[in-house]
Amino acid sequence: MEIGDIHSFDLTPAEAIRLQEALRVRVRLSGDTGQVSLVAGADASYTKGSDEIHAVVVALSYPDLVVVERVSACAKTSFPYIPGLLTFREGPALIEAFRRLRSEPEVVFFDGQGIAHPRGLGIASHMGVLLDRPAVGVAKSLLTGTATEPAADRGSTAPILRDDETIGMAVRTKERVKPVYVSVGHRIALSTAVDLVLATARGYRLPEPTRQAHLFANAARRERGGEGRQTTLPSS
C-alpha cells in the first residue's frame, strides 16, 4: 500500500494527547466505500512487559472472505501501555505492515476503537486518517460512553451514547454471545460500518477480518517473526 507522510511516534504521552486532539478534526464520519471487493483486518500482539510489537494485516476477498494476503512486521517501542493511546504503541509496527501489503483493500477493520474514544481518535480513526481510507473500529469492550445490552438475536444493535450523542453501536454478531462495539474509524458511515461487520461475521463473535488478524498476530508473536513475513494465498 502507498502511504503518505507519517508523523513521528516518538512522543511523550502529553505530546501524544495533543496530537490526537489535532488529528481528530481530520476524521470523516461518512463516505462512499464504492464496490467493496477486498477488506482487511489489522491487529497487533505482544508479550506483557515486552517492547516488541508484532503487527499484522490480513486481506480477504469480499463477500466470500477468502484470505488472499497476510503480512507482518515487528517494531520495538518505548511508549508505555496507556489506555486511549494505543496507536502510539502499536502504530509504527502497523504502518510497516501496511507498507508491505500488496493488496489495496477498500475497507480496513481494526481491533479497537474508532471515534468511540475519550478524544474521538481511537486506533481505527488514527490509522484511518494516516492511511486515508475507510476504516472501522471493532472493539471487544467500551472505552467511553454507555450502551444498553442489545437483544439476544444476531444482528441486534444498541447505540453507544456519550452526552446524548451516538458515537457507535453495540452489535450482536452471534446469538446470545457478548456484542462487539463498532464505531466509525474514518471515511465511512456508522450504518455502513455496522452492515459490514455483520456481513463479515461468520459464526464467531469477531468479524472475519479482525478474527483472522488476531489469529495471525498471535502466531507471528509466537514464531518471533521480527523481520516480517508476507504470504499471498490463492483466491479460491
C-alpha positions in Angstrom: 0.0 0.0 0.0 1.1 3.5 -0.8 1.3 5.5 2.5 2.0 9.3 2.6 4.0 11.2 5.2 3.6 9.9 8.7 4.0 11.9 11.9 6.6 10.9 14.4 5.6 8.3 17.0 8.5 9.3 19.3 6.4 11.4 21.6 5.7 11.8 25.3 2.2 10.9 26.5 1.3 14.6 26.8 2.5 15.2 23.3 0.5 12.2 22.0 -2.7 13.6 23.5 -2.1 17.0 21.9 -1.5 15.2 18.5 -4.8 13.3 19.0 -6.7 16.5 19.6 -5.2 18.0 16.4 -5.8 14.9 14.2 -9.4 14.3 15.2 -10.6 17.2 13.1 -9.5 15.3 10.0 -11.8 12.3 10.8 -14.6 12.0 8.3 -17.8 10.3 9.6 -19.2 9.5 6.2 -18.0 8.4 2.8 -18.7 6.2 -0.1 -16.8 2.9 0.0 -17.8 2.1 -3.6 -17.9 -1.5 -4.7 -16.2 -3.5 -1.9 -14.3 -6.5 -3.2 -11.4 -6.6 -0.7 -11.4 -6.0 3.0 -8.6 -6.1 5.6 -8.2 -6.7 9.3 -5.3 -5.3 11.4 -4.1 -6.3 14.8 -1.0 -6.4 17.0 0.3 -8.7 19.6 3.0 -8.5 22.2 4.0 -10.3 25.4 3.3 -8.3 28.6 6.4 -6.4 29.5 7.9 -6.7 26.1 9.0 -3.8 23.9 8.4 -5.8 20.7 5.2 -5.2 18.9 4.1 -7.8 16.2 1.6 -6.2 13.9 -0.2 -7.9 11.0 -2.6 -7.1 8.2 -4.8 -9.8 6.6 -6.6 -9.1 3.3 -9.7 -11.1 2.5 -11.9 -11.1 -0.7 -15.4 -9.9 -0.2 -18.1 -11.1 0.1 -16.7 -14.7 0.2 -14.0 -13.8 2.8 -11.2 -15.9 1.5 -7.7 -14.9 2.9 -5.7 -13.6 -0.1 -2.7 -12.0 1.6 -1.1 -11.8 5.1 1.8 -9.5 6.1 3.5 -9.0 9.4 6.1 -6.6 10.8 7.8 -6.2 14.2 9.0 -3.0 15.8 10.3 -2.1 19.2 8.6 0.6 21.2 9.4 2.6 24.2 5.9 4.0 24.5 4.1 2.7 27.6 0.8 0.9 27.6 -1.7 3.7 28.3 -5.5 3.2 27.6 -6.5 5.7 25.0 -3.0 6.0 23.5 -2.8 2.6 21.9 -1.8 3.9 18.4 1.4 5.4 19.8 2.5 1.9 21.0 1.3 -0.2 18.0 1.3 2.4 15.2 4.9 2.1 13.9 4.6 -1.7 13.5 1.2 -1.4 11.9 2.4 1.2 9.4 5.3 -1.1 8.4 2.9 -4.0 8.0 0.6 -1.9 5.7 3.6 -0.8 3.7 4.3 -4.4 3.0 0.8 -5.1 1.8 0.5 -5.5 -2.0 -3.3 -5.6 -1.8 -5.5 -2.4 -1.8 -8.4 -3.1 0.5 -11.4 -0.8 0.2 -12.2 -1.0 3.9 -9.9 -1.8 6.9 -11.2 -3.2 10.2 -9.2 -2.5 13.4 -9.3 -4.4 16.7 -10.0 -1.3 18.7 -12.0 1.9 18.8 -12.8 4.5 16.1 -14.4 7.7 17.4 -15.8 5.9 20.5 -12.7 7.2 22.3 -12.3 9.8 25.0 -10.7 12.2 22.5 -12.5 10.9 19.4 -9.4 9.3 17.9 -9.1 5.6 18.7 -6.7 3.4 16.7 -9.2 2.9 13.8 -9.7 6.7 13.4 -6.0 7.5 13.8 -4.8 4.8 11.4 -7.7 5.6 9.0 -6.5 9.2 8.8 -2.9 8.1 8.2 -3.9 5.5 5.6 -6.6 7.8 4.1 -9.1 5.1 3.5 -12.3 3.8 5.1 -11.7 2.3 8.5 -13.9 0.6 11.1 -13.3 0.2 14.8 -14.4 -3.2 16.2 -13.7 -3.3 20.0 -14.4 -6.0 22.5 -15.2 -3.5 25.3 -16.2 0.1 25.8 -13.6 2.8 26.3 -16.1 5.6 26.7 -19.8 6.1 26.6 -22.6 3.7 27.6 -24.7 1.2 25.8 -27.6 -0.9 26.8 -27.4 -4.7 26.1 -28.8 -5.4 22.6 -31.5 -8.1 22.1 -30.1 -11.6 22.1 -30.7 -12.2 18.4 -27.9 -11.9 15.9 -28.0 -8.5 14.2 -29.5 -6.7 17.2 -27.9 -3.3 18.0 -27.9 -0.7 20.7 -26.4 2.8 20.4 -23.3 3.8 22.3 -24.1 7.1 23.8 -22.0 9.9 25.2 -23.7 13.2 26.2 -26.7 12.1 24.3 -24.6 11.7 21.1 -24.4 8.4 19.3 -20.7 7.5 18.9 -21.1 3.9 17.9 -23.2 0.8 18.1 -23.1 -2.3 20.3 -23.7 -5.1 17.7 -24.7 -8.7 18.4 -22.7 -10.7 15.9 -23.7 -14.1 17.3 -26.9 -15.1 19.1 -26.5 -14.9 22.9 -22.8 -14.0 22.7 -21.4 -10.7 24.0 -21.7 -7.9 21.5 -18.8 -6.1 19.8 -18.6 -2.3 19.9 -18.5 -0.7 16.4 -17.6 2.9 15.7 -16.6 4.9 12.7 -12.9 5.0 12.1 -12.7 7.2 9.0 -14.5 7.9 5.7 -17.4 5.6 6.4 -20.9 6.0 7.8 -21.8 4.2 11.0 -24.7 2.3 9.4 -22.4 1.0 6.7 -19.8 0.0 9.2 -22.4 -2.0 11.2 -23.6 -3.6 8.0 -20.1 -4.7 7.0 -19.4 -6.0 10.5 -22.5 -8.2 10.4 -21.8 -9.2 6.8 -18.3 -10.4 7.7 -19.2 -12.1 11.0 -19.4 -15.8 10.1 -20.3 -17.8 13.2 -17.9 -16.1 15.6 -18.1 -13.0 17.8 -15.5 -11.2 15.9 -15.9 -10.4 12.2 -13.5 -12.4 10.0 -11.1 -9.5 9.2 -10.2 -8.9 12.8 -10.6 -12.5 13.8 -8.1 -13.6 11.1 -5.8 -10.8 12.1 -5.9 -11.7 15.7 -5.0 -15.3 15.0 -2.2 -14.3 12.7 -0.8 -11.7 15.1 -0.6 -14.3 17.9 1.1 -16.7 15.5 3.6 -14.0 14.4 4.5 -13.3 18.0 4.9 -17.0 18.9 7.1 -17.5 15.9 9.0 -14.3 16.6 8.7 -13.1 13.0 10.7 -9.9 13.9 11.8 -9.3 10.3 8.3 -9.5 9.0 6.7 -12.0 6.6 4.5 -11.8 3.6 2.2 -14.6 2.4 0.0 -14.5 -0.7 -2.7 -17.2 -0.8 -4.7 -18.4 -3.7 -8.0 -16.6 -4.1 -10.0 -19.8 -4.4 
